[in-house]
Every structure is written in structure tokens, then in C-alpha cells.
Amino acid sequence: MTRQLAISPDVNVRNITDWFILNTKVQRMTGEAFHATVYTDFADLHQAYANHQADLVFANAADTALLVRDHGYLPIAAPSGVSKEASVVVSADGPVHTLADLPSHLTVASTDAPDVERICRILLEPANLGPADLELQVKPNPVLVAKAVMRDEVQVGFLPQDAYDDLSAMVKQQLRVITASRIYVVRNSFLASPAIAGSIEAIWAGLESMSSDPEAAELLAGLGAPNGWERLSMDDTRFMIDLMDALSQG
């Protein structure tokens, strides 16, 4: 049986090759056939979850909550020393330089990754902007969020900080970050479906070996884990899920 490695829209498309290299490594770790599928739209990824077509996934915090709580996924690892932060961006040519410059009603572009949206909504609270003041346009991925801001289709964009960092210099010149999060405990997680629970220790052993291999440094950086991987416990995962629940109520 062929297993499925789901590559999230969170992943920088310029680093897709690294994920296919990882897919090959996972096959060697487990002795099972894995097929890597790139998802450019969160709606398609969530459908894959519902159809049991994602055996291994590097999930954002909101999807981690969904997969662990509702689908019985199990944690494997997370990037060591790397947190998932978010940034609120505007057009560099526009009049907005700080939160104080924002109007009382905003058009906003975001992906349908709830962790980033929740964090950015909280970042806007000092400007007295609540849910009723935001008109949200959902884009399939962070690149299209950036383009919507650059083209003045919306006034504000919600971006994962790592996605912003990975934008080209030309694109970043057309954007301005007006506020960013520093939460530190929200992060992406490698999760395994119940169908491959028996392969978790083999996958972790392989990831741990990569972390101590100098020749894997470039690959690790491309995967968003420049400091290697750390084992993720269920207690760690539940703490982050509780935090995401708290953010959703904020």
C-alpha cells in the first residue's frame, strides 16, 4: 500500500524539492512506499484529511488541533527552536505605517489557516479593530495574500512570518510589516495518522539522525528546521492545542 505525505500550502514552493527528498528518506526510514502530494490550497488539504489521504503531514498549529483531536493523529517531531509567528502587512506605497494609521474598517487577505488568522486578529486589537471591523478575503496560499496587498485588492494581509521571510526581495520591497507576533510556542508539527502509528519510531529515528548529520544542514534549512528536529510529546501537543483554543476565543 502506498502511503501519503501531504505537503501543506504553508511550505515555501521554492523548497518543494527538499520535501520530495524527505519523502524518499521517509521511504527508507519506514520501508514503505510514500507518495508526496503538494497542496496549494488549504481547502484541498483539508479534504485530503477527511478522505484519509494524508498519512504523514507537517501541520500548522490549527491543523494539528484538528488532526490530533478529531482524527487521532499522533505527534512525531517539531523543528527545534523554531516558532510559528505571524505578520500583518500593508502596501509599502500606502499611507499606513503603524497600527494607529489603520482605518476603522479593513479589507483583509489571509489564507484559511486559522492559526495565522487568529494571531493576526489579536495583533490588531490595540487598534480597536474587532471581527465586525474586518472584511476577510480567503486566498489559497501566502503568495496570493501578498499579491492581493501589492495590487491594492485589500488594505491588509495576514502572513505567516516564515512565508513573509521567504518572499523575494522584490516582493518585500512592495510590502510593509506594521506588527508581528512573538508567541514562541506555536509551531508546525510532524504528525502521523493512526494508519502508520507503527512507523513513528522509525521516522523519528531518521529525523533525529538528520539533525546530527552535517551534510543534511542545507536540507534541514529548506524544510524549515535549520536547528534540526526535536521529539514532540502528546503533552506538548495538547498544550499548543489549548493555546489555539484560547486564541480562537480571544
Residue pairs with C-beta under 8 A, 6 or more apart in sequence:
1 32
1 33
2 33
2 34
2 35
3 30
3 32
3 33
3 34
3 35
3 55
3 56
3 195
3 196
4 34
4 35
4 37
4 48
4 53
4 54
4 55
4 56
5 19
5 22
5 23
5 26
5 34
5 35
5 36
5 37
5 55
5 56
5 57
6 37
6 39
6 45
6 48
6 49
6 53
6 54
6 55
6 56
6 57
7 16
7 19
7 36
7 37
7 38
7 39
7 58
8 39
8 42
8 45
8 57
8 58
8 59
8 60
8 63
9 39
9 40
9 41
9 42
9 45
9 111
9 113
9 140
9 141
9 142
10 58
10 60
10 113
10 142
10 160
10 163
10 188
11 19
11 38
11 58
11 224
12 162
12 163
12 166
12 224
13 38
13 40
13 143
14 166
15 166
15 222
15 223
15 224
16 38
17 222
18 219
18 222
18 223
19 36
19 38
19 223
20 36
21 219
22 219
22 223
23 34
23 35
23 36
25 206
25 210
26 34
26 56
26 203
26 206
27 33
27 34
28 206
29 199
29 202
29 203
29 205
29 206
30 196
30 199
30 202
30 203
31 202
32 196
32 199
34 55
34 56
37 48
37 53
39 45
39 48
40 140
40 141
41 140
41 141
42 111
42 112
42 113
42 140
42 141
43 112
43 140
45 54
45 63
46 63
46 66
48 54
49 57
49 63
49 66
49 67
49 71
52 193
52 195
54 193
55 192
55 193
55 195
55 196
56 190
56 191
56 192
56 193
56 196
56 203
57 63
57 67
57 73
57 190
57 191
58 188
58 189
58 190
58 191
58 223
58 224
59 67
59 73
59 188
59 189
59 190
59 191
60 84
60 113
60 115
60 116
60 160
60 188
61 84
61 115
61 186
61 187
61 188
61 189
61 240
61 241
61 243
61 244
62 113
62 114
62 115
62 118
62 244
63 113
64 73
64 75
64 188
64 189
64 191
64 237
64 240
64 241
64 244
65 240
65 241
65 244
65 245
67 73
67 191
68 74
68 75
68 191
68 237
68 238
68 241
69 241
71 193
71 194
72 193
72 194
73 191
73 192
73 193
73 194
74 191
74 192
74 194
74 197
74 200
74 234
75 189
75 190
75 191
75 232
75 233
75 234
75 236
75 237
76 189
76 190
76 191
76 192
76 200
76 203
76 204
76 207
76 231
76 232
77 189
77 190
77 203
77 204
77 207
77 229
77 230
77 231
77 232
78 187
78 188
78 189
78 190
78 229
78 230
78 232
78 236
79 187
79 188
79 223
79 224
79 225
79 226
79 227
79 228
79 229
79 230
80 211
80 225
80 227
80 228
80 229
80 230
81 227
82 187
82 224
82 225
82 226
82 227
83 183
83 184
83 185
83 186
83 187
84 115
84 116
84 160
84 161
84 162
84 186
84 187
84 188
85 119
85 160
85 161
85 162
85 180
85 181
85 182
85 183
85 186
86 115
86 116
86 119
86 120
86 123
86 158
86 159
86 160
86 161
86 180
86 181
87 120
87 158
87 159
87 160
87 161
87 164
87 177
87 179
87 180
87 181
88 120
88 123
88 124
88 156
88 157
88 158
88 159
88 177
88 178
88 179
88 180
89 146
89 149
89 156
89 157
89 159
89 164
89 175
89 176
89 177
89 178
90 96
90 149
90 155
90 156
90 157
90 175
90 176
90 178
91 149
91 150
91 152
91 174
91 175
91 176
92 173
92 174
92 175
92 176
93 174
94 152
94 155
94 176
95 101
96 102
96 155
96 156
96 176
96 178
97 176
97 178
98 178
99 124
99 126
99 127
99 178
99 179
100 127
101 178
102 124
102 127
102 129
102 155
102 156
102 178
103 155
104 128
104 129
104 133
105 133
105 134
105 135
106 124
106 129
106 133
106 134
106 135
106 155
106 156
107 135
107 137
107 153
107 154
107 155
107 156
108 134
108 135
108 136
108 137
108 154
108 155
108 156
108 157
108 158
109 136
109 137
109 138
109 139
109 144
109 145
109 148
109 149
109 153
109 154
109 156
109 157
109 158
110 116
110 117
110 120
110 136
110 137
110 138
110 139
110 145
110 157
110 158
111 117
111 138
111 139
111 140
111 141
111 142
111 145
111 158
112 138
113 160
114 244
114 248
115 186
115 244
115 247
116 158
116 159
116 160
117 136
117 158
118 244
118 247
118 248
118 250
119 181
119 183
119 186
119 247
120 158
120 181
121 131
121 134
121 250
122 181
122 247
122 250
123 179
123 180
123 181
124 134
124 179
125 250
137 148
137 153
137 154
139 145
139 148
142 159
142 160
142 163
142 164
143 163
143 167
145 157
145 158
145 159
146 157
146 159
146 164
146 167
146 171
146 175
148 154
148 157
149 155
149 156
149 157
149 175
150 171
150 174
150 175
157 175
161 180
161 181
162 224
164 172
164 175
164 177
167 175
183 243
185 239
185 240
185 243
186 240
186 243
186 244
187 240
188 224
189 232
189 237
189 240
190 203
190 207
190 229
190 232
192 199
192 200
192 203
204 229
204 231
207 229
208 229
208 231
210 216
210 219
210 220
210 228
210 229
211 220
211 225
211 227
211 228
211 229
212 228
217 226
220 226
220 227
220 228
